[in-house]
Amino acid sequence: MVTTVHSRAWEIAAAVPDPELPMLTLADLGVLAGVEEDGTTVTAWLTPTYSGCPAVAEMAADVDGRLRAAGYPDVRVRLRLDPPWSTDLITEEGRRKLAEAGIAPPGPTADRPSSPGLLALGPTRHLVACPLCGGTDTEELSRFGSTACKALWRCRGCREPFERVKEI
């Protein structure tokens, strides 16, 4: 029997921290796309944040290792690219954890036009609140931050720089 509900295997895989944003779990980030159990076989599905994500191999190894350590003898970690990952998949808990870590969470992508297989990437068109003071008088300093999914911003109010997860 194949199970895709939140099983014990799901809970184990969901608790794996993201290697680039360790304050988030793979479930918080929305990259854990599913976990199936069929007898003694567990298949975990990951949807990387983008096709060239350098952290996906580490995510897969961490999920595999944790499931095997929990007693699952036959573990398979697979990539699921369709539907593609979007920052809309970050949970409310994940967004809260980002802000608590001083990283501004992404805004909604619903207002952006998109087509299957195409990403609508562009500048942020809504207010970005400073995760440190809450002020909205902020500016982007660089589209590129410490990882490909983040940009560098600054609050004009408290003058502090902060990172922000880009919308995808």
CORLINPE-V223782 format. One record per pair of residues at least 4 apart in sequence whose C-alpha atoms are under 8 Angstrom apart, sorted by sequence separation. I is the first residue (numbers start at 1). J is the second residue. D is the distance in whole Angstrom. If there is no record, write none. Layout:
[[I,J,D] [I,J,D]]
//
This chain:
[[3,7,8] [6,10,5] [7,11,6] [8,12,6] [9,13,6] [10,14,6] [11,15,6] [12,16,7] [17,21,8] [18,22,5] [24,28,6] [25,29,6] [26,30,6] [27,31,6] [37,41,6] [38,42,6] [49,53,7] [55,59,6] [56,60,6] [57,61,6] [58,62,6] [59,63,6] [60,64,6] [61,65,6] [62,66,6] [63,67,6] [64,68,6] [65,69,6] [66,70,6] [67,71,7] [68,72,5] [80,84,8] [81,85,7] [85,89,7] [86,90,8] [90,94,6] [91,95,6] [92,96,6] [93,97,6] [94,98,6] [95,99,6] [96,100,6] [97,101,6] [98,102,6] [99,103,5] [114,118,6] [115,119,7] [130,134,5] [144,148,6] [145,149,8] [146,150,7] [155,159,5] [156,160,8] [5,10,8] [6,11,7] [17,22,5] [18,23,7] [24,29,6] [26,31,6] [27,32,5] [37,42,5] [48,53,6] [67,72,6] [68,73,6] [90,95,7] [98,103,5] [99,104,5] [114,119,6] [129,134,5] [130,135,5] [144,149,8] [145,150,5] [146,151,8] [154,159,6] [155,160,6] [17,23,7] [18,24,6] [26,32,6] [36,42,6] [37,43,7] [68,74,8] [98,104,6] [99,105,6] [114,120,6] [129,135,5] [130,136,6] [144,150,6] [145,151,4] [154,160,6] [155,161,6] [17,24,6] [18,25,5] [35,42,7] [36,43,5] [68,75,7] [98,105,6] [113,120,7] [129,136,4] [143,150,7] [144,151,5] [145,152,5] [154,161,4] [155,162,8] [17,25,4] [18,26,6] [35,43,6] [36,44,6] [48,56,6] [67,75,7] [112,120,7] [128,136,6] [129,137,8] [130,138,7] [143,151,5] [144,152,6] [153,161,6] [154,162,6] [16,25,5] [17,26,6] [35,44,4] [96,105,8] [127,136,6] [128,137,8] [129,138,7] [142,151,6] [143,152,6] [152,161,7] [153,162,5] [15,25,5] [16,26,6] [34,44,6] [35,45,6] [95,105,5] [128,138,6] [141,151,8] [142,152,5] [152,162,6] [153,163,6] [14,25,6] [15,26,7] [18,29,8] [33,44,8] [34,45,5] [64,75,6] [95,106,8] [127,138,8] [140,151,7] [141,152,6] [142,153,7] [152,163,5] [153,164,7] [14,26,6] [15,27,7] [32,44,8] [33,45,5] [34,46,7] [64,76,7] [140,152,6] [141,153,5] [151,163,6] [152,164,6] [13,26,8] [14,27,5] [32,45,6] [33,46,5] [64,77,7] [140,153,4] [141,154,7] [150,163,6] [151,164,5] [14,28,8] [32,46,5] [33,47,6] [46,60,8] [63,77,8] [139,153,6] [140,154,6] [150,164,5] [151,165,6] [31,46,5] [32,47,6] [138,153,7] [139,154,5] [150,165,4] [151,166,7] [31,47,5] [138,154,6] [139,155,7] [149,165,6] [150,166,5] [31,48,6] [60,77,6] [138,155,4] [139,156,7] [149,166,6] [14,32,7] [31,49,7] [60,78,8] [137,155,6] [138,156,6] [145,163,7] [13,32,8] [44,63,8] [87,106,7] [107,126,8] [136,155,7] [137,156,6] [138,157,8] [88,108,6] [135,155,7] [137,157,6] [87,108,8] [88,109,7] [107,128,8] [13,35,8] [87,109,8] [135,157,6] [10,34,8] [104,128,7] [130,154,8] [10,35,6] [104,129,7] [130,155,6] [133,158,7] [9,35,7] [104,130,7] [104,131,5] [9,37,8] [103,131,6] [132,160,8] [6,35,8] [102,131,5] [4,34,7] [5,35,8] [42,72,7] [102,132,6] [4,35,6] [5,36,8] [13,44,8] [41,72,7] [44,75,8] [46,77,7] [48,79,7] [100,131,7] [131,162,8] [3,35,8] [4,36,5] [40,72,7] [41,73,7] [42,74,6] [43,75,6] [44,76,6] [45,77,6] [46,78,6] [47,79,6] [48,80,8] [99,131,5] [130,162,7] [3,36,5] [4,37,7] [9,42,7] [40,73,7] [41,74,5] [42,75,5] [43,76,5] [44,77,5] [45,78,5] [46,79,5] [47,80,5] [48,81,7] [84,117,8] [99,132,8] [2,36,6] [3,37,5] [40,74,6] [41,75,6] [42,76,6] [43,77,6] [44,78,6] [45,79,6] [46,80,6] [47,81,6] [2,37,5] [3,38,7] [20,55,7] [41,76,8] [43,78,7] [45,80,6] [49,84,8] [50,85,7] [1,37,7] [2,38,5] [19,55,6] [49,85,5] [1,38,5] [2,39,8] [47,84,7] [48,85,7] [49,86,7] [1,39,7] [47,85,6] [19,58,7] [19,59,7] [18,59,7] [16,59,8] [124,167,8] [16,62,7] [121,167,7] [16,63,6] [33,80,7] [121,168,6] [120,168,7] [119,168,7] [13,63,5] [16,66,8] [12,63,8] [13,66,7] [12,66,7] [13,67,7] [31,85,7] [12,67,7] [30,85,8] [9,67,7] [12,70,8] [29,87,8] [31,89,8] [104,162,7] [106,164,7] [109,167,6] [30,89,5] [103,162,6] [104,163,6] [105,164,6] [106,165,5] [108,167,7] [109,168,7] [29,89,7] [30,90,5] [102,162,7] [103,163,5] [104,164,4] [105,165,5] [106,166,6] [107,167,6] [29,90,5] [30,91,7] [102,163,7] [103,164,5] [104,165,6] [105,166,8] [106,167,5] [28,90,6] [29,91,7] [103,165,7] [28,91,5] [27,91,8] [28,92,8] [28,93,7] [29,94,6] [28,94,5] [25,94,8] [24,94,6] [24,97,7] [23,97,6] [24,98,8] [23,98,7] [23,101,7] [87,166,8] [87,167,6] [86,167,8] [87,168,5] [86,168,5] [85,168,8] [20,147,8]]
//
